[in-house]
Amino acid sequence: MDKEKVKQYLRLDYDDSLIDNFILISESYLKDAIDNFDKKIKNEQFEAKAEMVQLVLIQELYDNRNQAKKDSTDFSYVIRSMISQLQYWSE
């Protein structure tokens, strides 16, 4: 994922060193959550949806970077639903 695209999505006009780390974490998260990710990502529609999920994951990580774990919550229904769709993707 392109760092400039992430900065635009997060509406950042400065360079935050955490962004690179969040990009790596979100890529790893999706690869671990979705079987055959490397094969499925070659599909244009799958790639577009995966990119949107990745951006939302990055925003979640970025927005909650300073919060304590005691009140942590699950990802929203939309994120969980999109990850499930990507997991069960078939061509």
mmCIF file of the C-alpha atoms, coordinates in Angstrom:
data_MODEL
# 
_entry.id   MODEL 
# 
loop_
_atom_site.group_PDB 
_atom_site.id 
_atom_site.type_symbol 
_atom_site.label_atom_id 
_atom_site.label_alt_id 
_atom_site.label_comp_id 
_atom_site.label_asym_id 
_atom_site.label_entity_id 
_atom_site.label_seq_id 
_atom_site.pdbx_PDB_ins_code 
_atom_site.Cartn_x 
_atom_site.Cartn_y 
_atom_site.Cartn_z 
_atom_site.occupancy 
_atom_site.B_iso_or_equiv 
_atom_site.pdbx_formal_charge 
_atom_site.auth_seq_id 
_atom_site.auth_comp_id 
_atom_site.auth_asym_id 
_atom_site.auth_atom_id 
_atom_site.pdbx_PDB_model_num 
ATOM 1  C CA . MET A 1 1  ? 0.000   0.000   0.000  1.00 0.00 ? 1  MET A CA 1 
ATOM 2  C CA . ASP A 1 2  ? 1.219   3.456   -0.880 1.00 0.00 ? 2  ASP A CA 1 
ATOM 3  C CA . LYS A 1 3  ? 2.050   5.660   2.106  1.00 0.00 ? 3  LYS A CA 1 
ATOM 4  C CA . GLU A 1 4  ? 0.700   8.771   0.363  1.00 0.00 ? 4  GLU A CA 1 
ATOM 5  C CA . LYS A 1 5  ? -2.661  7.065   -0.154 1.00 0.00 ? 5  LYS A CA 1 
ATOM 6  C CA . VAL A 1 6  ? -2.782  6.223   3.547  1.00 0.00 ? 6  VAL A CA 1 
ATOM 7  C CA . LYS A 1 7  ? -1.896  9.780   4.541  1.00 0.00 ? 7  LYS A CA 1 
ATOM 8  C CA . GLN A 1 8  ? -4.631  11.087  2.252  1.00 0.00 ? 8  GLN A CA 1 
ATOM 9  C CA . TYR A 1 9  ? -7.174  8.618   3.707  1.00 0.00 ? 9  TYR A CA 1 
ATOM 10 C CA . LEU A 1 10 ? -6.211  9.646   7.257  1.00 0.00 ? 10 LEU A CA 1 
ATOM 11 C CA . ARG A 1 11 ? -6.162  13.316  6.201  1.00 0.00 ? 11 ARG A CA 1 
ATOM 12 C CA . LEU A 1 12 ? -2.613  13.806  7.397  1.00 0.00 ? 12 LEU A CA 1 
ATOM 13 C CA . ASP A 1 13 ? -0.532  16.559  5.889  1.00 0.00 ? 13 ASP A CA 1 
ATOM 14 C CA . TYR A 1 14 ? 2.614   15.549  7.747  1.00 0.00 ? 14 TYR A CA 1 
ATOM 15 C CA . ASP A 1 15 ? 4.781   12.451  7.780  1.00 0.00 ? 15 ASP A CA 1 
ATOM 16 C CA . ASP A 1 16 ? 4.070   10.240  10.799 1.00 0.00 ? 16 ASP A CA 1 
ATOM 17 C CA . SER A 1 17 ? 6.635   7.505   11.360 1.00 0.00 ? 17 SER A CA 1 
ATOM 18 C CA . LEU A 1 18 ? 3.927   5.136   12.595 1.00 0.00 ? 18 LEU A CA 1 
ATOM 19 C CA . ILE A 1 19 ? 2.269   4.931   9.181  1.00 0.00 ? 19 ILE A CA 1 
ATOM 20 C CA . ASP A 1 20 ? 4.903   2.593   7.710  1.00 0.00 ? 20 ASP A CA 1 
ATOM 21 C CA . ASN A 1 21 ? 4.508   0.270   10.673 1.00 0.00 ? 21 ASN A CA 1 
ATOM 22 C CA . PHE A 1 22 ? 0.706   0.317   10.451 1.00 0.00 ? 22 PHE A CA 1 
ATOM 23 C CA . ILE A 1 23 ? 0.896   -0.512  6.736  1.00 0.00 ? 23 ILE A CA 1 
ATOM 24 C CA . LEU A 1 24 ? 3.031   -3.583  7.492  1.00 0.00 ? 24 LEU A CA 1 
ATOM 25 C CA . ILE A 1 25 ? 0.791   -4.655  10.373 1.00 0.00 ? 25 ILE A CA 1 
ATOM 26 C CA . SER A 1 26 ? -2.402  -4.322  8.320  1.00 0.00 ? 26 SER A CA 1 
ATOM 27 C CA . GLU A 1 27 ? -0.893  -6.268  5.387  1.00 0.00 ? 27 GLU A CA 1 
ATOM 28 C CA . SER A 1 28 ? 0.194   -9.022  7.744  1.00 0.00 ? 28 SER A CA 1 
ATOM 29 C CA . TYR A 1 29 ? -3.216  -9.056  9.433  1.00 0.00 ? 29 TYR A CA 1 
ATOM 30 C CA . LEU A 1 30 ? -5.026  -9.587  6.136  1.00 0.00 ? 30 LEU A CA 1 
ATOM 31 C CA . LYS A 1 31 ? -2.572  -12.236 4.948  1.00 0.00 ? 31 LYS A CA 1 
ATOM 32 C CA . ASP A 1 32 ? -3.033  -14.151 8.207  1.00 0.00 ? 32 ASP A CA 1 
ATOM 33 C CA . ALA A 1 33 ? -6.829  -13.749 8.210  1.00 0.00 ? 33 ALA A CA 1 
ATOM 34 C CA . ILE A 1 34 ? -7.456  -14.777 4.586  1.00 0.00 ? 34 ILE A CA 1 
ATOM 35 C CA . ASP A 1 35 ? -6.557  -18.145 3.097  1.00 0.00 ? 35 ASP A CA 1 
ATOM 36 C CA . ASN A 1 36 ? -4.699  -17.973 -0.247 1.00 0.00 ? 36 ASN A CA 1 
ATOM 37 C CA . PHE A 1 37 ? -4.382  -14.198 0.052  1.00 0.00 ? 37 PHE A CA 1 
ATOM 38 C CA . ASP A 1 38 ? -1.446  -14.028 -2.364 1.00 0.00 ? 38 ASP A CA 1 
ATOM 39 C CA . LYS A 1 39 ? -3.454  -15.851 -5.026 1.00 0.00 ? 39 LYS A CA 1 
ATOM 40 C CA . LYS A 1 40 ? -6.725  -13.975 -4.440 1.00 0.00 ? 40 LYS A CA 1 
ATOM 41 C CA . ILE A 1 41 ? -5.083  -10.526 -4.475 1.00 0.00 ? 41 ILE A CA 1 
ATOM 42 C CA . LYS A 1 42 ? -4.457  -10.953 -8.216 1.00 0.00 ? 42 LYS A CA 1 
ATOM 43 C CA . ASN A 1 43 ? -8.201  -10.418 -8.783 1.00 0.00 ? 43 ASN A CA 1 
ATOM 44 C CA . GLU A 1 44 ? -8.967  -6.719  -9.333 1.00 0.00 ? 44 GLU A CA 1 
ATOM 45 C CA . GLN A 1 45 ? -12.232 -6.710  -7.361 1.00 0.00 ? 45 GLN A CA 1 
ATOM 46 C CA . PHE A 1 46 ? -10.672 -8.605  -4.471 1.00 0.00 ? 46 PHE A CA 1 
ATOM 47 C CA . GLU A 1 47 ? -7.714  -6.238  -4.465 1.00 0.00 ? 47 GLU A CA 1 
ATOM 48 C CA . ALA A 1 48 ? -9.985  -3.166  -4.312 1.00 0.00 ? 48 ALA A CA 1 
ATOM 49 C CA . LYS A 1 49 ? -11.939 -4.573  -1.365 1.00 0.00 ? 49 LYS A CA 1 
ATOM 50 C CA . ALA A 1 50 ? -8.767  -5.706  0.420  1.00 0.00 ? 50 ALA A CA 1 
ATOM 51 C CA . GLU A 1 51 ? -7.276  -2.239  -0.018 1.00 0.00 ? 51 GLU A CA 1 
ATOM 52 C CA . MET A 1 52 ? -10.368 -0.636  1.523  1.00 0.00 ? 52 MET A CA 1 
ATOM 53 C CA . VAL A 1 53 ? -10.225 -3.023  4.476  1.00 0.00 ? 53 VAL A CA 1 
ATOM 54 C CA . GLN A 1 54 ? -6.542  -2.303  4.893  1.00 0.00 ? 54 GLN A CA 1 
ATOM 55 C CA . LEU A 1 55 ? -7.160  1.442   4.962  1.00 0.00 ? 55 LEU A CA 1 
ATOM 56 C CA . VAL A 1 56 ? -9.860  1.023   7.601  1.00 0.00 ? 56 VAL A CA 1 
ATOM 57 C CA . LEU A 1 57 ? -7.575  -1.217  9.674  1.00 0.00 ? 57 LEU A CA 1 
ATOM 58 C CA . ILE A 1 58 ? -4.825  1.380   9.464  1.00 0.00 ? 58 ILE A CA 1 
ATOM 59 C CA . GLN A 1 59 ? -7.244  4.097   10.539 1.00 0.00 ? 59 GLN A CA 1 
ATOM 60 C CA . GLU A 1 60 ? -8.366  1.946   13.477 1.00 0.00 ? 60 GLU A CA 1 
ATOM 61 C CA . LEU A 1 61 ? -4.748  1.369   14.520 1.00 0.00 ? 61 LEU A CA 1 
ATOM 62 C CA . TYR A 1 62 ? -3.879  5.037   14.083 1.00 0.00 ? 62 TYR A CA 1 
ATOM 63 C CA . ASP A 1 63 ? -6.933  6.409   15.896 1.00 0.00 ? 63 ASP A CA 1 
ATOM 64 C CA . ASN A 1 64 ? -6.524  4.044   18.849 1.00 0.00 ? 64 ASN A CA 1 
ATOM 65 C CA . ARG A 1 65 ? -2.735  4.119   19.169 1.00 0.00 ? 65 ARG A CA 1 
ATOM 66 C CA . ASN A 1 66 ? -2.781  5.789   22.600 1.00 0.00 ? 66 ASN A CA 1 
ATOM 67 C CA . GLN A 1 67 ? -5.640  3.922   24.226 1.00 0.00 ? 67 GLN A CA 1 
ATOM 68 C CA . ALA A 1 68 ? -5.200  1.397   26.994 1.00 0.00 ? 68 ALA A CA 1 
ATOM 69 C CA . LYS A 1 69 ? -6.144  -2.215  26.299 1.00 0.00 ? 69 LYS A CA 1 
ATOM 70 C CA . LYS A 1 70 ? -8.637  -2.565  29.167 1.00 0.00 ? 70 LYS A CA 1 
ATOM 71 C CA . ASP A 1 71 ? -11.527 -1.064  27.178 1.00 0.00 ? 71 ASP A CA 1 
ATOM 72 C CA . SER A 1 72 ? -10.597 -2.443  23.769 1.00 0.00 ? 72 SER A CA 1 
ATOM 73 C CA . THR A 1 73 ? -13.387 -3.466  21.433 1.00 0.00 ? 73 THR A CA 1 
ATOM 74 C CA . ASP A 1 74 ? -13.662 -5.666  18.372 1.00 0.00 ? 74 ASP A CA 1 
ATOM 75 C CA . PHE A 1 75 ? -13.540 -4.283  14.875 1.00 0.00 ? 75 PHE A CA 1 
ATOM 76 C CA . SER A 1 76 ? -16.828 -2.942  13.573 1.00 0.00 ? 76 SER A CA 1 
ATOM 77 C CA . TYR A 1 77 ? -19.374 -5.170  11.862 1.00 0.00 ? 77 TYR A CA 1 
ATOM 78 C CA . VAL A 1 78 ? -18.405 -3.716  8.472  1.00 0.00 ? 78 VAL A CA 1 
ATOM 79 C CA . ILE A 1 79 ? -14.726 -4.607  8.894  1.00 0.00 ? 79 ILE A CA 1 
ATOM 80 C CA . ARG A 1 80 ? -15.511 -8.118  10.145 1.00 0.00 ? 80 ARG A CA 1 
ATOM 81 C CA . SER A 1 81 ? -18.012 -8.639  7.328  1.00 0.00 ? 81 SER A CA 1 
ATOM 82 C CA . MET A 1 82 ? -15.573 -7.479  4.641  1.00 0.00 ? 82 MET A CA 1 
ATOM 83 C CA . ILE A 1 83 ? -12.808 -9.718  6.009  1.00 0.00 ? 83 ILE A CA 1 
ATOM 84 C CA . SER A 1 84 ? -15.251 -12.650 5.942  1.00 0.00 ? 84 SER A CA 1 
ATOM 85 C CA . GLN A 1 85 ? -16.149 -11.837 2.347  1.00 0.00 ? 85 GLN A CA 1 
ATOM 86 C CA . LEU A 1 86 ? -12.489 -11.773 1.424  1.00 0.00 ? 86 LEU A CA 1 
ATOM 87 C CA . GLN A 1 87 ? -11.874 -15.042 3.284  1.00 0.00 ? 87 GLN A CA 1 
ATOM 88 C CA . TYR A 1 88 ? -14.636 -16.836 1.346  1.00 0.00 ? 88 TYR A CA 1 
ATOM 89 C CA . TRP A 1 89 ? -13.897 -15.130 -1.985 1.00 0.00 ? 89 TRP A CA 1 
ATOM 90 C CA . SER A 1 90 ? -14.308 -17.328 -5.021 1.00 0.00 ? 90 SER A CA 1 
ATOM 91 C CA . GLU A 1 91 ? -13.890 -16.526 -8.680 1.00 0.00 ? 91 GLU A CA 1 
# 
